[in-house]
């Protein structure tokens, strides 16, 4: 049986999608200069705070998941007799 090709099988399409996401992120960061932010804490008024906060949250989530994997992972034959 022949596998059907999807739009994501072409590396050129994946690169276009990735660049589209990067352009959208830059546009949102630029738009933040024109929006009045109503944060409750003084740190929320810094330009690009939410972008940095989101990135640091994502990176910390990756590191925490790697630590949890080491803690919770079982051997391959854990359920064998």
Buried (B, 14 or more C-beta within 10 A) or exposed (E): EEEEEEEEEEEEEEEEEEEEEEEEEEEEEEEBEEEEEEEEEEEEEEEEBBBEEEEEEEEEEEEEEEEEEEEEEEEEEEEEE
